Amino acid sequence: MGKTTTGKGAPKTVTRLAKGTSFKGTLRFRESLRVSGSFEGRIESGGFLHIDESAEVRADVEAETVVIAGTVRGDAHARQRLELLPTARVYGNVKAASARISDGVVLEGKCEMIRNANAVDIFAVPANQLRRTIQGVFEGEP
């Protein structure tokens, strides 16, 4: 089953918080969400999140793909791709496997690039580092 996309290659939005709407709480979804209103809380997804230019978000957000054109006060974590459009205002840290930051973006925070966990090659890690990592995992076990 393929994903439906718009003409520009972005996933077609399944759910939308329209301009003028306000929502508080924890929001979880699978497919895609477009926020045009205001949101406060936490957003968690395995899908695509688009924050419109008119949106005001006070939340930590985490999704596979995150596109920000509005204002986000909180951390943004994109497991795959993060795109900050020219009108984006982000007051928090961003983390992504792949990022595109346009001219004009306001970013007050750190930017961290992460590896795709599925692409990590344990044989490329020095043996001493791998040993320390494994020991750290088992230290907490009885």
Backbone as numpy.savetxt, mean C-alpha at the origin, in Angstrom:
# Nx Ny Nz CAx CAy CAz Cx Cy Cz
-9.39 -17.13 -14.19 -10.24 -15.95 -14.19 -9.34 -14.71 -14.19
-9.43 -13.87 -15.22 -8.62 -12.67 -15.31 -9.27 -11.49 -14.62
-8.45 -10.51 -14.30 -8.97 -9.31 -13.65 -9.46 -8.32 -14.70
-10.55 -7.65 -14.43 -11.06 -6.63 -15.32 -10.25 -5.37 -15.11
-9.84 -4.75 -16.22 -9.04 -3.53 -16.10 -9.68 -2.40 -16.87
-9.26 -1.18 -16.52 -9.71 -0.01 -17.26 -8.80 0.12 -18.47
-9.06 1.09 -19.30 -8.24 1.32 -20.48 -6.80 1.64 -20.17
-6.49 2.16 -18.99 -5.13 2.54 -18.63 -4.37 1.40 -17.95
-4.95 0.22 -17.84 -4.27 -0.92 -17.25 -4.51 -1.08 -15.76
-5.15 -0.12 -15.11 -5.46 -0.22 -13.69 -6.71 -1.07 -13.51
-6.79 -1.82 -12.43 -7.98 -2.64 -12.20 -9.24 -1.78 -12.13
-10.32 -2.30 -12.68 -11.61 -1.62 -12.60 -12.06 -1.61 -11.14
-12.55 -0.47 -10.66 -12.94 -0.33 -9.27 -14.22 -1.11 -9.00
-14.18 -1.97 -7.97 -15.34 -2.75 -7.57 -16.17 -1.99 -6.55
-15.50 -1.33 -5.58 -16.18 -0.61 -4.51 -15.68 0.83 -4.48
-16.59 1.75 -4.11 -16.21 3.16 -4.07 -16.83 3.85 -2.87
-15.99 4.63 -2.14 -16.48 5.54 -1.12 -16.51 6.91 -1.80
-17.69 7.35 -2.18 -17.84 8.54 -3.02 -17.50 9.83 -2.29
-17.27 10.86 -3.07 -17.02 12.20 -2.55 -18.19 12.60 -1.66
-17.90 13.18 -0.51 -18.95 13.58 0.41 -19.28 12.52 1.45
-18.75 11.30 1.29 -18.99 10.27 2.29 -17.88 10.28 3.33
-18.21 9.80 4.52 -17.25 9.74 5.61 -17.41 8.38 6.27
-16.26 7.74 6.57 -16.30 6.40 7.14 -15.19 6.27 8.16
-15.49 5.61 9.31 -14.49 5.34 10.34 -14.49 3.86 10.65
-13.29 3.31 10.92 -13.19 1.91 11.32 -12.08 1.19 10.59
-12.19 -0.12 10.52 -11.24 -0.95 9.79 -11.94 -1.45 8.55
-11.30 -1.25 7.43 -11.89 -1.61 6.14 -11.04 -2.70 5.51
-11.65 -3.85 5.21 -10.96 -4.95 4.56 -11.72 -5.29 3.28
-10.98 -5.54 2.21 -11.61 -5.91 0.95 -10.64 -6.76 0.14
-11.18 -7.47 -0.87 -10.36 -8.38 -1.68 -10.01 -7.82 -3.05
-10.93 -7.16 -3.69 -10.75 -6.74 -5.08 -10.12 -5.35 -5.18
-10.97 -4.33 -5.24 -10.46 -2.97 -5.39 -11.38 -1.97 -4.70
-10.78 -0.87 -4.30 -11.53 0.19 -3.62 -11.01 1.53 -4.10
-11.94 2.45 -4.36 -11.60 3.81 -4.72 -12.19 4.71 -3.65
-11.34 5.48 -2.97 -11.78 6.39 -1.91 -11.76 7.80 -2.47
-12.94 8.44 -2.46 -13.05 9.83 -2.90 -13.48 10.74 -1.76
-14.01 10.16 -0.69 -14.47 10.92 0.47 -13.42 10.93 1.57
-13.89 10.85 2.83 -12.94 10.83 3.95 -13.06 9.50 4.69
-11.91 9.04 5.17 -11.84 7.78 5.88 -10.86 7.92 7.03
-11.22 7.30 8.18 -10.34 7.30 9.34 -10.33 5.90 9.94
-9.15 5.37 10.20 -9.03 4.04 10.80 -7.88 3.25 10.22
-8.20 2.12 9.59 -7.19 1.25 8.97 -7.79 0.60 7.73
-6.97 0.50 6.67 -7.40 -0.16 5.43 -6.44 -1.31 5.17
-7.00 -2.53 4.99 -6.22 -3.73 4.72 -6.82 -4.44 3.52
-5.95 -4.80 2.56 -6.47 -5.45 1.38 -5.44 -6.33 0.68
-5.94 -7.30 -0.03 -5.12 -8.10 -0.92 -5.28 -7.62 -2.34
-5.94 -6.48 -2.52 -6.24 -5.98 -3.86 -5.65 -4.63 -4.16
-6.42 -3.82 -4.87 -6.00 -2.53 -5.42 -6.71 -1.40 -4.68
-5.96 -0.42 -4.21 -6.53 0.73 -3.51 -6.16 2.00 -4.25
-7.17 2.82 -4.56 -6.94 4.11 -5.22 -7.53 5.20 -4.33
-6.70 6.16 -3.95 -7.14 7.28 -3.12 -7.17 8.51 -4.02
-8.40 8.99 -4.32 -8.59 10.11 -5.24 -8.03 11.42 -4.71
-7.91 12.38 -5.61 -7.41 13.71 -5.29 -8.26 14.39 -4.22
-9.55 14.14 -4.21 -10.45 14.78 -3.25 -10.48 14.06 -1.89
-9.82 12.92 -1.77 -9.91 12.10 -0.56 -9.02 12.61 0.57
-9.54 12.45 1.79 -8.80 12.73 3.04 -8.79 11.43 3.83
-7.61 10.81 3.97 -7.50 9.53 4.66 -6.58 9.69 5.86
-7.12 9.35 7.03 -6.32 9.31 8.27 -6.27 7.86 8.69
-5.31 7.13 8.10 -5.26 5.69 8.33 -3.94 5.12 7.85
-3.56 3.99 8.43 -2.50 3.19 7.86 -3.16 2.33 6.80
-2.55 2.27 5.62 -3.13 1.50 4.52 -2.14 0.43 4.06
-2.70 -0.73 3.73 -1.88 -1.83 3.22 -2.68 -2.56 2.16
-2.08 -2.70 0.97 -2.74 -3.39 -0.14 -1.66 -3.89 -1.10
-2.07 -4.70 -2.06 -1.12 -5.16 -3.08 -0.61 -3.97 -3.88
-1.55 -3.17 -4.38 -1.21 -1.98 -5.17 -1.92 -0.80 -4.56
-1.18 0.31 -4.37 -1.75 1.53 -3.80 -1.41 2.69 -4.72
-2.44 3.43 -5.13 -2.26 4.65 -5.92 -2.85 5.79 -5.10
-2.04 6.83 -4.87 -2.48 7.95 -4.03 -2.43 9.23 -4.85
-3.59 9.92 -4.91 -3.67 11.24 -5.54 -4.11 12.28 -4.52
-4.67 11.83 -3.39 -5.18 12.73 -2.35 -4.26 12.81 -1.16
-4.85 13.04 0.02 -4.07 13.22 1.25 -4.20 11.99 2.13
-3.05 11.47 2.57 -3.00 10.34 3.50 -2.16 10.75 4.69
-2.77 10.65 5.87 -2.05 10.87 7.13 -1.94 9.52 7.81
-0.83 8.85 7.57 -0.59 7.50 8.06 0.38 6.81 7.14
0.76 5.60 7.49 1.71 4.84 6.68 1.01 4.12 5.54
1.70 4.00 4.42 1.17 3.30 3.25 2.12 2.17 2.88
1.60 0.94 2.83 2.41 -0.23 2.50 1.78 -0.91 1.29
2.53 -0.95 0.20 2.09 -1.65 -1.01 2.98 -2.88 -1.18
2.38 -4.05 -1.10 3.19 -5.26 -1.22 3.78 -5.41 -2.61
3.14 -4.83 -3.60 3.67 -4.87 -4.96 4.07 -3.48 -5.45
3.07 -2.63 -5.77 3.35 -1.36 -6.43 2.68 -0.19 -5.70
3.45 0.89 -5.57 2.95 2.14 -4.99 3.14 3.24 -6.02
2.10 4.03 -6.24 2.22 5.17 -7.15 1.69 6.41 -6.44
2.52 7.44 -6.38 2.12 8.72 -5.81 1.98 9.70 -6.97
0.74 10.11 -7.23 0.45 11.03 -8.33 0.80 12.46 -7.93
0.91 13.40 -8.88 1.38 14.76 -8.58 0.63 15.50 -7.47
-0.63 15.17 -7.24 -1.42 15.86 -6.22 -1.38 15.17 -4.86
-0.60 14.08 -4.74 -0.55 13.30 -3.50 0.14 14.08 -2.38
-0.42 13.92 -1.17 0.16 14.47 0.06 0.18 13.32 1.06
1.37 12.84 1.40 1.49 11.71 2.32 2.30 12.16 3.52
1.68 12.07 4.69 2.32 12.42 5.96 2.49 11.14 6.76
3.49 10.37 6.40 3.76 9.07 7.00 4.78 8.34 6.15
5.14 7.17 6.57 6.13 6.37 5.86 5.47 5.55 4.76
6.22 5.33 3.67 5.74 4.48 2.59 6.71 3.32 2.39
6.13 2.17 2.04 6.92 0.96 1.83 6.33 0.23 0.64
7.20 -0.20 -0.29 6.70 -0.89 -1.47 7.79 -1.71 -2.13
7.38 -2.70 -2.91 8.31 -3.47 -3.72 8.72 -2.67 -4.95
7.80 -1.84 -5.45 8.04 -1.00 -6.62 7.32 0.32 -6.38
7.99 1.44 -6.67 7.36 2.74 -6.40 7.61 3.71 -7.54
6.60 4.57 -7.75 6.71 5.66 -8.72 6.20 6.92 -8.01
7.09 7.90 -7.88 6.74 9.14 -7.20 6.84 10.28 -8.20
5.71 10.91 -8.50 5.65 11.97 -9.49 6.18 13.28 -8.94
6.55 14.19 -9.85 6.92 15.55 -9.45 5.73 16.21 -8.79
5.98 17.01 -7.75 4.92 17.74 -7.06 4.38 17.04 -5.83
4.75 15.79 -5.61 4.28 15.04 -4.45 4.87 15.61 -3.17
4.04 15.66 -2.12 4.54 16.00 -0.79 4.61 14.69 -0.02
5.82 14.33 0.42 6.03 13.11 1.20 6.84 13.48 2.43
6.18 13.46 3.59 6.85 13.73 4.85 6.94 12.43 5.61
8.03 11.70 5.38 8.24 10.40 6.00 9.33 9.68 5.25
9.55 8.43 5.62 10.59 7.62 4.99 9.98 6.79 3.87
10.82 6.48 2.90 10.43 5.60 1.80 11.31 4.36 1.87
10.68 3.20 1.98 11.43 1.94 2.08 11.05 1.03 0.92
12.06 0.53 0.24 11.84 -0.41 -0.85 12.01 -1.82 -0.28
11.05 -2.69 -0.56 11.09 -4.05 -0.03 11.20 -5.05 -1.18
11.68 -6.21 -0.84 11.74 -7.29 -1.83 10.40 -7.99 -1.88
10.13 -8.54 -3.02 8.97 -9.41 -3.16 9.32 -10.70 -2.42
8.59 -11.04 -1.38 8.89 -12.21 -0.56 8.94 -13.49 -1.37
8.19 -13.58 -2.45 8.18 -14.78 -3.29 9.44 -14.90 -4.13
10.18 -13.78 -4.29 11.36 -13.78 -5.13 12.66 -13.88 -4.33
12.58 -14.06 -3.02 13.78 -14.12 -2.19 14.48 -15.46 -2.43
15.78 -15.39 -2.68 16.60 -16.57 -2.90 17.44 -16.81 -1.66
17.07 -17.81 -0.85 17.79 -18.04 0.40 19.24 -18.45 0.15
19.54 -18.94 -1.05 20.91 -19.35 -1.35 21.81 -18.16 -1.68
21.21 -16.98 -1.88 21.98 -15.77 -2.15 22.38 -15.06 -0.85
21.82 -15.50 0.28 22.11 -14.90 1.57 23.34 -15.59 2.16
24.29 -14.82 2.71 25.45 -15.45 3.35 25.00 -16.40 4.46
25.72 -17.51 4.61 25.35 -18.55 5.57 25.21 -18.02 6.99
26.13 -17.15 7.43 26.06 -16.61 8.80 24.78 -15.82 9.03
24.38 -15.02 8.04 23.16 -14.22 8.17 21.93 -15.13 8.19
21.91 -16.14 7.35 20.79 -17.08 7.31 20.69 -17.83 8.64
21.82 -18.24 9.20 21.85 -18.94 10.48 21.27 -18.08 11.59
21.67 -16.78 11.64 21.14 -15.86 12.67 19.64 -15.69 12.51
19.17 -15.57 11.29 17.73 -15.41 11.04 16.95 -16.62 11.53
17.45 -17.80 11.20 16.77 -19.04 11.60 16.78 -19.18 13.12
17.90 -18.86 13.76 17.98 -18.95 15.21 16.98 -18.00 15.86
16.81 -16.80 15.30 15.86 -15.83 15.83 14.43 -16.35 15.78
14.11 -17.13 14.76 12.76 -17.67 14.61 12.51 -18.71 15.71
13.50 -19.55 15.99 13.30 -20.64 16.94 13.51 -20.25 18.38
14.07 -19.08 18.67 14.29 -18.67 20.05 12.99 -18.51 20.82
11.94 -18.13 20.18 10.67 -17.91 20.84 9.90 -19.18 21.13
10.34 -20.34 20.56 9.61 -21.59 20.77 10.04 -22.27 22.06
9.13 -22.98 22.73 9.48 -23.71 23.97 10.35 -24.90 23.68
